[in-house]
Amino acid sequence: MELGLKGKVALVSAGSKGLGFGVARALAADGARVSICSRGSANVDAAVQKLIAETGAEVIGTACDVTQAEAIQGWVDQTATRWGAIDALLVNAGGPPGGLALDMTDAQWQAAFELTLLSSVRMIRATVPHMTNGGSILTITSSSIREPIERLGLSTVMRSGVAGLVKTLADELAGKSIRVNNLIPGRIETERVAQLDQAAATRSGKSVEEVRAQSIAKIPLGRLGTIDDFGAAGAFLLSPAAAYITGATLRVDGGMMRSI
């Protein structure tokens, strides 16, 4: 299936590893010109070289702290100056720290708001003026917006806000031919999932292997997902092939989530 991404310009935040890298690789493999950002310049540079080597696509990268409005604007403007209009945006950022919701301080709640929700608003607000021919915006949230995860209260609340933003903007931006959707990862093989497994093992006194086996037992497809599984779904929703999909939330979870 042709996704129609050849020559399109795509922004991918937190694209140096994990879920963001998976989507960036899928976009680049289909011929998109990809601009990634991540907090550390060394990680960005390494990811850019890997993407170019693997796909042969045009890829650039910028060190960007997405909690800083000026940094986001600079990344978006740099990409638009180089390649012109922007066609696609993947909104992504690292997750807030785990812990019980009422144990979190005001400062931690504020930091989670700026990292997860406000950064999403800022990235979209900076990008939309460059989507002069329409476009597609995709956010990454979490299964916690459908089924709260133990000790991830900050993530659940802030990412639920992002899901609400998606539905709001799907209506507000439809007149500009800009689609807005949301993608939920289940148990995908990433550093973040490994960290959560380690934390769960420490709390429970079990081994990481036992914790992981218990998780896999709850997945109908019987395995963890890969970043390529996730990237393929992300590239589709960002592409012209998904031209009649907006305001939607897609789960990439192997059937793990039991909610309807």
C-alpha positions as CSV (number, residue, x, y, z in Angstrom):
1,M,0.0,0.0,0.0
2,E,1.3,3.4,-1.0
3,L,1.0,5.9,1.9
4,G,1.7,8.9,-0.3
5,L,4.5,10.3,1.9
6,K,7.2,10.8,-0.7
7,G,8.4,14.3,-0.6
8,K,6.2,15.2,2.4
9,V,7.8,17.1,5.3
10,A,7.3,15.6,8.8
11,L,8.3,16.8,12.2
12,V,8.9,14.1,14.9
13,S,9.5,15.1,18.5
14,A,11.4,12.9,20.9
15,G,12.5,11.1,17.7
16,S,16.0,9.9,18.7
17,K,14.8,6.7,20.2
18,G,11.8,4.6,21.2
19,L,8.4,5.2,19.8
20,G,9.3,8.5,18.2
21,F,12.3,6.9,16.4
22,G,10.0,4.0,15.2
23,V,7.6,6.5,13.6
24,A,10.4,8.6,12.1
25,R,12.0,5.5,10.5
26,A,8.6,4.5,9.0
27,L,8.1,7.9,7.6
28,A,11.6,8.1,6.2
29,A,11.3,4.7,4.7
30,D,8.2,5.8,2.8
31,G,10.0,8.8,1.3
32,A,9.2,11.6,3.7
33,R,11.7,14.3,4.6
34,V,11.9,14.0,8.4
35,S,13.0,16.5,11.0
36,I,13.5,15.0,14.5
37,C,14.1,16.7,17.8
38,S,15.2,15.4,21.2
39,R,16.7,16.9,24.3
40,G,20.3,15.7,23.8
41,S,22.3,16.7,20.7
42,A,24.5,13.6,20.8
43,N,21.4,11.4,20.7
44,V,19.8,13.5,17.9
45,D,23.0,13.3,15.8
46,A,23.3,9.6,16.2
47,A,19.6,9.0,15.3
48,V,19.9,11.2,12.2
49,Q,22.8,9.3,10.9
50,K,21.1,5.9,11.6
51,L,17.9,7.0,9.8
52,I,19.8,8.2,6.8
53,A,21.9,5.0,6.6
54,E,18.8,2.8,6.9
55,T,16.4,4.7,4.6
56,G,18.4,7.0,2.4
57,A,15.9,9.7,3.2
58,E,16.5,13.4,3.9
59,V,16.7,13.7,7.7
60,I,17.7,16.5,9.9
61,G,17.8,16.9,13.7
62,T,17.7,19.5,16.4
63,A,18.4,19.5,20.1
64,C,15.2,20.8,21.7
65,D,13.8,20.9,25.2
66,V,10.0,20.7,24.5
67,T,9.3,22.3,27.9
68,Q,10.7,25.5,26.4
69,A,8.4,27.4,24.0
70,E,11.3,29.2,22.3
71,A,13.1,25.9,21.6
72,I,9.9,24.4,20.0
73,Q,9.4,27.5,17.8
74,G,13.0,27.4,16.7
75,W,12.8,23.7,15.7
76,V,9.6,24.2,13.7
77,D,10.8,27.4,12.0
78,Q,14.2,25.8,11.1
79,T,12.4,22.9,9.4
80,A,9.9,25.2,7.5
81,T,12.8,27.4,6.4
82,R,14.7,24.5,5.0
83,W,11.8,22.6,3.3
84,G,8.9,24.9,3.1
85,A,5.4,23.9,4.2
86,I,5.0,21.2,6.8
87,D,2.7,18.2,6.2
88,A,2.9,16.1,9.3
89,L,3.7,16.5,13.0
90,L,4.2,13.7,15.6
91,V,3.7,15.1,19.1
92,N,5.7,13.1,21.6
93,A,7.7,13.6,24.8
94,G,9.1,11.6,27.7
95,G,6.7,10.5,30.4
96,P,6.3,12.1,33.8
97,P,7.7,10.3,36.8
98,G,5.8,7.5,38.4
99,G,4.3,7.6,41.9
100,L,1.0,8.0,43.8
101,A,-1.0,11.0,42.6
102,L,-1.4,12.6,46.0
103,D,2.2,12.1,46.9
104,M,3.2,14.4,44.0
105,T,4.1,18.0,44.9
106,D,2.8,21.1,43.1
107,A,6.1,21.4,41.4
108,Q,5.9,17.9,40.0
109,W,2.3,18.5,38.8
110,Q,3.4,21.7,37.1
111,A,6.4,20.0,35.5
112,A,4.2,17.2,34.2
113,F,1.8,19.8,32.8
114,E,4.6,21.6,30.9
115,L,6.2,18.3,29.7
116,T,3.1,16.5,28.5
117,L,0.2,18.8,27.9
118,L,1.5,22.3,27.3
119,S,4.3,21.0,25.1
120,S,1.6,19.4,22.9
121,V,-0.3,22.7,22.6
122,R,2.9,24.6,21.8
123,M,4.1,22.2,19.1
124,I,0.8,22.2,17.4
125,R,0.3,25.9,17.7
126,A,3.8,26.5,16.2
127,T,3.3,24.0,13.3
128,V,-0.3,24.8,12.1
129,P,0.7,28.1,10.4
130,H,3.1,26.1,8.2
131,M,0.5,23.5,7.2
132,T,-0.6,25.6,4.3
133,N,-1.7,22.7,2.2
134,G,-3.5,20.8,5.0
135,G,-1.8,18.2,7.0
136,S,-1.9,15.6,9.8
137,I,-1.1,15.8,13.5
138,L,-0.7,12.8,15.6
139,T,-0.2,12.7,19.4
140,I,1.2,9.8,21.4
141,T,-0.5,9.2,24.8
142,S,-0.7,6.1,26.9
143,S,-3.0,3.2,27.6
144,S,-3.5,4.9,31.0
145,I,-6.1,7.3,29.4
146,R,-8.4,4.2,29.0
147,E,-7.3,2.1,31.9
148,P,-5.3,3.9,34.6
149,I,-2.0,2.3,35.4
150,E,-0.8,1.9,39.0
151,R,1.4,4.6,40.2
152,L,1.2,6.7,36.9
153,G,-1.2,9.3,38.1
154,L,0.7,12.2,36.5
155,S,0.8,10.5,33.2
156,T,-2.9,9.5,33.3
157,V,-4.1,13.0,34.0
158,M,-1.9,14.9,31.6
159,R,-2.2,12.4,28.7
160,S,-6.0,12.4,29.2
161,G,-5.8,16.1,28.6
162,V,-3.9,15.5,25.4
163,A,-6.6,13.2,24.2
164,G,-9.1,15.9,24.9
165,L,-7.0,18.3,23.0
166,V,-7.0,16.0,20.0
167,K,-10.8,15.8,19.9
168,T,-11.1,19.6,20.3
169,L,-8.6,20.4,17.5
170,A,-10.0,17.7,15.2
171,D,-13.1,20.0,15.0
172,E,-11.3,23.3,15.1
173,L,-8.8,22.5,12.3
174,A,-11.0,20.4,10.0
175,G,-11.7,23.6,8.0
176,K,-8.0,23.9,7.3
177,S,-7.9,20.3,6.0
178,I,-5.7,19.4,9.0
179,R,-6.5,16.0,10.6
180,V,-5.7,15.4,14.3
181,N,-5.5,11.9,15.8
182,N,-4.1,10.0,18.8
183,L,-2.1,6.9,19.1
184,I,-1.9,4.7,22.2
185,P,1.0,2.3,22.7
186,G,0.5,-0.9,24.7
187,R,3.5,-2.8,25.9
188,I,6.1,-1.8,23.4
189,E,9.8,-2.7,23.7
190,T,11.2,0.7,24.8
191,E,13.5,2.0,27.5
192,R,10.5,3.5,29.2
193,V,8.7,0.1,29.5
194,A,12.0,-1.4,30.8
195,Q,12.2,1.3,33.5
196,L,8.6,0.7,34.5
197,D,9.2,-3.1,34.7
198,Q,12.3,-2.5,36.8
199,A,10.3,-0.3,39.2
200,A,7.5,-2.8,39.5
201,A,10.0,-5.6,40.2
202,T,11.6,-3.6,42.9
203,R,8.3,-2.8,44.6
204,S,7.0,-6.4,44.4
205,G,10.2,-8.3,45.1
206,K,9.9,-10.2,41.9
207,S,12.4,-10.4,39.1
208,V,12.1,-8.3,36.0
209,E,11.6,-11.4,34.0
210,E,8.6,-12.4,36.2
211,V,7.0,-9.0,35.9
212,R,7.4,-9.0,32.1
213,A,6.0,-12.6,31.8
214,Q,2.9,-11.5,33.8
215,S,2.4,-8.6,31.4
216,I,2.8,-10.7,28.3
217,A,0.3,-13.2,29.7
218,K,-2.3,-10.4,29.5
219,I,-1.7,-9.7,25.8
220,P,-3.8,-11.8,23.4
221,L,-1.2,-11.7,20.7
222,G,1.3,-13.1,23.2
223,R,4.2,-10.8,22.8
224,L,5.4,-7.3,23.4
225,G,5.1,-4.9,20.5
226,T,8.1,-3.5,18.6
227,I,8.8,0.1,17.7
228,D,8.4,-1.0,14.0
229,D,4.8,-2.2,14.9
230,F,4.1,1.2,16.4
231,G,5.9,3.1,13.7
232,A,3.9,1.6,10.9
233,A,0.7,2.6,12.6
234,G,2.0,6.1,13.2
235,A,3.1,6.6,9.6
236,F,-0.2,5.5,8.3
237,L,-2.2,8.0,10.4
238,L,0.2,10.8,9.4
239,S,-0.1,9.9,5.7
240,P,-2.5,10.9,3.0
241,A,-3.6,7.2,3.0
242,A,-5.6,8.1,6.2
243,A,-7.2,11.1,4.6
244,Y,-10.7,10.5,6.1
245,I,-9.6,9.7,9.7
246,T,-9.6,12.5,12.2
247,G,-10.5,12.8,15.9
248,A,-9.7,9.1,16.3
249,T,-7.7,7.1,18.8
250,L,-5.9,4.0,17.7
251,R,-4.5,1.4,20.0
252,V,-1.3,-0.5,19.1
253,D,-1.4,-3.0,22.0
254,G,-1.8,-6.5,20.7
255,G,-5.3,-6.6,22.2
256,M,-4.1,-5.9,25.7
257,M,-6.6,-3.2,26.7
258,R,-9.9,-4.7,27.7
259,S,-12.0,-1.5,27.6
260,I,-14.5,-1.2,24.7
